[in-house]
Amino acid sequence: MKILYLLAGIALFIKILITPNPVAQVEEISIMETIIKDSGVTNSVSGVIFRNRLYDTIFEVVVFTIAILGVNFLLSNEHPIHIVSQFTDQPSVVLARLGATIATLVAIELAIRGHLSPGGGFAAGVAGGTAIALIAITSPSELMENIYKKWRIAIIEKISVLIFILLAVITLMGLELPPGQLGALSSGGIIPILNIIVAVKVCLGSWAVILLFIRYRGLL
């Protein structure tokens, strides 16, 4: 019986060696071209983030919001620092303000044109947060906090999160804006709007974290 099993195994092995491997005749499909066509934006990364995996992006925004609340909670039991040292020498101030101006312009460009070229809401928000950080290290912390409270930045940040979630849910339900002409500034349907909202949320959230760390830990 063992000899029969051995012969059967050898026969099967020989059959595998001599049998040609069939190859399916399938036309080559470019994934990037498919994403660009479906999303209506030339930046395929924005198409993936705000359309193909929009469900995941919703929770990424929520997680970022929870992280900001976590920083506020962890530092709430600490005593604020009474004296916060800032950069006061003129070269540092000039360079920081110049860098903040450039970062702000980059943030605006990435937010508005992020669906057409490399960039997007998250990158724009980081650039905006960098601009705020450069201003914070050369300005009195009281001034930054007064501006934060005067313009109710915390409320605007929370409203931006709610608007993003609402628009994202509507998009997931199948209700989309017209895609427009591919490559135009108004193309992509809801994607450019989501880009701008995410940029605002990340930038304002970064502002809150920067103020908290400066208030309780000083200038890092």
SULMOWO-V40801 format. One line per field, one symbol per residue. phi: phi as a letter, one per 30 degrees, with the letter a starting at -180 (. if undefined). psi: psi as a letter, one per 30 degrees, with the letter a starting at -180 (. if undefined). burial: I if it has 24 or more other C-alpha atoms within 12 Angstrom, else O. A space follows every 50 residues. Layout:
phi = ???
psi = ???
burial = ???
This chain:
phi = .ddddddddddddddddcddddcddbddcddddddddddibddddddddc bdbdeddeddddddddddddddddcddccdddccdbdcdeeddddddddd ddddddddddddcddcbekkdddddddddddddddddbbedddddddddd chdddddddddddddddddddddjcbdedidejddcdjideeddeddddd ddddddeddddddddcbidd
psi = eeeeeeeeeeeeeeeeefkkjkkkikkkkkeeeeeeeefgkfjfeeeeeg deheeeeefeeeeeeeeeeeeeeeffflkkkejjklkfkeeeeeeeeeee eeeeeeeeeeeegffflkaaeeeeeeeeeeeeeeeefglkeeeeeeeeee gheeeeeeeeeeeeeeeeeeeffgjllkfakkfleglgcfeeeeeeeeee eeeeeeeeeeeeeeeffaj.
burial = OOOOOOOOOOOOOOOOOOOOOOOOOOOOOOOOOOIIIIIIIIIIIIIIII IIOIIOIIOOIIOIIOOIOOIOOOOOOOOOOOOIOIOOOOOOOOOIIOII OOIIOIIIIIIIIIIIIOIIIIIIIIIIIIIIIIIIIIIOIOOIIOOIOO OOIIOOIIOIIOOIIOIIIOIOOOOOOOIOOOOOIIIIIIIIIIIIIIII IIIIIIIIIIIIIIIIOOIO
